[in-house]
Amino acid sequence: MSDSQQPDDFEPVNVFAETDGMDLRPGSDDCYKCSICDTNCPVAEVDDDFPGPKFQGPEQWRLKRKEDADIDDSIMECSNCLRCDNACPSEVPLSQMHNTARGEYVDNQMEKLSVEYIRNRILANYRTSAYFASLFPRTASFVMNFGPVRWGMEKVMGIPSERDFPEFATTTFREWWNDRGGAQVQNPDKRVAYFHGCYSNYNTPEVGKALVHVYEELGYEIMVPDQGCSGTPMFANGMLSDARRHAETNVENLAAAIEDGADIIASCTSCSLALRQEYPELFDIDGIEDISNHTYDALEYLRIYEDLEGELQGSEVDFPDLAYHAPCHSRNQGLDGQALELIETVDGVTAEDVGDSCSGISGTYGWKTEHYETSMEIGEEMFEHMEHAEGDVGMTECPTCAMQMEHGTGYEIKHPLEVLEAALVSEE
Amino acid sequence: MAIEDDVLVVGGGLAAIAAAVGAHEQGARVRLVSHKQSTMRQASGLIDILGYTPDGDGPVVDPFDAIEELPEGHPYERVGVDAVRAGLDMFDDAAGDAYTGGHTDKNALVPTHGGAIKPTARYPQSAASGLASAGGDTLFVGFDSMIEFDAPVAADHLAATGVPYETEGVTIEFPGGLRDDAKVTRYAHLLDRNADLTVDGTDVPARTALAERVKDHVGEHERVGFPAVLGDDHPADIREELANRVGAPVFEVPMGPPSLPGLRLEDRLYEYLHEIGVRVSTGNPIVDVEPDDGRVDRVVGDHSGREVPYKAEEYILATGGLVGKGIDSDREGVYEPVFDCHVPHPADRYDWFEDGVFDDHEFARFGVPVDTGLRPLDANDEPEFENLRAAGSILGGYDFPSEKSGSGVSLATGYAAGETAGERV
């Protein structure tokens, strides 16, 4: 119908009833069904049961306008890689639609006493498990990878025994930070607050340390505010109220740091994505827009505010050649090219891109027995490209991509900040 | 600190890529910044130059001859026919073995998924053995799980265009049975990996299983056309194996969006940018300009809400047309959202379109007017900025869907804009 002929009979704004909740109508209307999102979905490519992001997002939203329409079970097959979000040429908020639908499904349609729910809740709340494990890190690392225990976990919980649990650090990042007496550089003009997230605190404190060394070398005063989980694994499991609880803590503490003149930096690209994009999309918390607008990836921040290329020019490192995988969540922030661009200027190391495929693990997704095969099938392309690359050491910004890379190839995995540390920071 | 380069290309489609290559070849350090994935993924993957004249005459036999006759203001008239050849040469280098058609100036006629014929200058190897202009009795094969391609209808339509050969269409179930509306990437993945499919209780490799289902239909047909889902990573191997097994050359029929040939082309061209050393940043939009004395000083990228400056000597605007959102509109008017370049259009929006779907719509020609150096012109016909050039479907004065000139204009104007920009730094 053309509105030139019947302008009075048809008011497109009123087709659906008004809502007090999140209004996804404009985003849904923006979809012109080109299906580019579907061609980016790593799950739809390998899983016949998954109808793809165009269905999960705008189409499901429209179907839901009918009464008694449930969220389709397939929403739990989405791995939350968010490649669809990055792909859409029409700015349909696919991540917001997926997260909202998944939250609604888990709240209303999932059996709360089911093993799946309990398992997902435990996986989503990795920070809690990691906290207890960090009290007895050696024991935890042993027990979590002890055969009979893992057999039991597979049988009872549906956690695939093929995967190795990451080692817990004997000294967490925060313990190290406190032991060294916190910030070694004071500078009211150049202040950053580090959102380390769970993984570089409990599992890979060397990433956090590298960040501290690099930033202090460049004259930054670093703050390390109290913080919870960014929420990424909770969004991916539809546990929105858990995520909100952590978000409230984070917003409060990070807002205080912004008040003190700091910008927020993260070394994990899923953490930065959560604070920047998913927070304002999903929660209405006082100050949350401010957090979103002040958050950066740690490399991105230096590239914008320092002459990082100039600093790196002529520097030389003794570093193994690297096979680099850009995490989907870095792609979403437009950060997928920066690590290689920067490392190109450093002598003594080469880093090669292993292609734009998804690693397949997508956080907790690949940690579920029912998704393990899919996860590994998605990862196949990346594993092959890693094998073909010159380097025998991997590099990525994302902790769970790193797990998958290691799991598929046996390579040790580095973070770009560790290369920057080697290039910029003289030995202590 | 701004992110600094010599030439900054804003956009990510064919014109932007051509511009980046053009500037790079002049020795400039080039960065291409694009927001989301380009509309190349929606396109057929065919590289057309000119299929029909602006008056609707055609199919055009020799597009280079026809270009000489185009009216003033048409993008081809702005850059001249030599630029069209230069753009195509660049494309041939970049696309390499994956494309063909350069042996002649004349248009090839490629059958489409609707059974129409499209005049085009270059086409993927995958379409080569199916050309309507080459002749040969043809069998089209469709899958019942893929409603976008109805093989019997396509065959009948093609016959109705008067092609001098027999056409037949057959619809089969893809072996193993895929879900309805399975993604094109699902078919491609199974064939790329040659994954085992379960057929009648036994596991058979995908290519073998597919060939088995088609074989009995081939008969006297001289070639077999499939919808364009025959692999993303190894399309040539897949076609070869299928051809050997069915006993006739195999080709792909280019499809509508989402399009694997478009996707493969995008991958190939970005790989080429990577090989030659063009820097590429995707994921964040350029949203604003900081002018200085008639020049673009810096542009502003929106990194999740934070403004990040990008600086270069020369800028190229190749953000696409109405579909790519390089040109946008609201109820008040039509505009170019990044640099706010002048876009001529009737004040009354009811004059933007005609009533019939296939009428000659005004909006189809909306875009920025440019001088012969491709600099966007303001309402007084003065350059908007001294160091800004525009290329591709953001340009006004032509109707590329009707003319079948989209790819050619993108390559010619993109490459020309890039070369000029690169020379000036």
Chai-1 contact restraints between the chains, C-beta under 6 A:
chainA,res_idxA,chainB,res_idxB,connection_type,confidence,min_distance_angstrom,max_distance_angstrom,comment,restraint_id
A,S4,B,Y350,contact,1.0,0.0,6.0,A-B,restraint_1
A,C34,B,Q42,contact,1.0,0.0,6.0,A-B,restraint_2
A,C34,B,P257,contact,1.0,0.0,6.0,A-B,restraint_3
A,S35,B,P258,contact,1.0,0.0,6.0,A-B,restraint_4
A,I36,B,Q37,contact,1.0,0.0,6.0,A-B,restraint_5
A,I36,B,R41,contact,1.0,0.0,6.0,A-B,restraint_6
A,I36,B,P258,contact,1.0,0.0,6.0,A-B,restraint_7
A,D38,B,K183,contact,1.0,0.0,6.0,A-B,restraint_8
A,T39,B,T185,contact,1.0,0.0,6.0,A-B,restraint_9
A,T39,B,P258,contact,1.0,0.0,6.0,A-B,restraint_10
A,A44,B,K183,contact,1.0,0.0,6.0,A-B,restraint_11
A,E45,B,T185,contact,1.0,0.0,6.0,A-B,restraint_12
A,E45,B,R186,contact,1.0,0.0,6.0,A-B,restraint_13
A,E45,B,H189,contact,1.0,0.0,6.0,A-B,restraint_14
A,D48,B,R179,contact,1.0,0.0,6.0,A-B,restraint_15
A,G52,B,K183,contact,1.0,0.0,6.0,A-B,restraint_16
A,A87,B,Q37,contact,1.0,0.0,6.0,A-B,restraint_17
A,P89,B,K36,contact,1.0,0.0,6.0,A-B,restraint_18
A,R276,B,S304,contact,1.0,0.0,6.0,A-B,restraint_19
A,S292,B,G305,contact,1.0,0.0,6.0,A-B,restraint_20
A,N293,B,G305,contact,1.0,0.0,6.0,A-B,restraint_21
A,I304,B,V308,contact,1.0,0.0,6.0,A-B,restraint_22
A,D307,B,M1,contact,1.0,0.0,6.0,A-B,restraint_23
A,G334,B,S281,contact,1.0,0.0,6.0,A-B,restraint_24
A,G334,B,G283,contact,1.0,0.0,6.0,A-B,restraint_25
A,G334,B,N284,contact,1.0,0.0,6.0,A-B,restraint_26
A,G337,B,V280,contact,1.0,0.0,6.0,A-B,restraint_27
A,G337,B,S281,contact,1.0,0.0,6.0,A-B,restraint_28
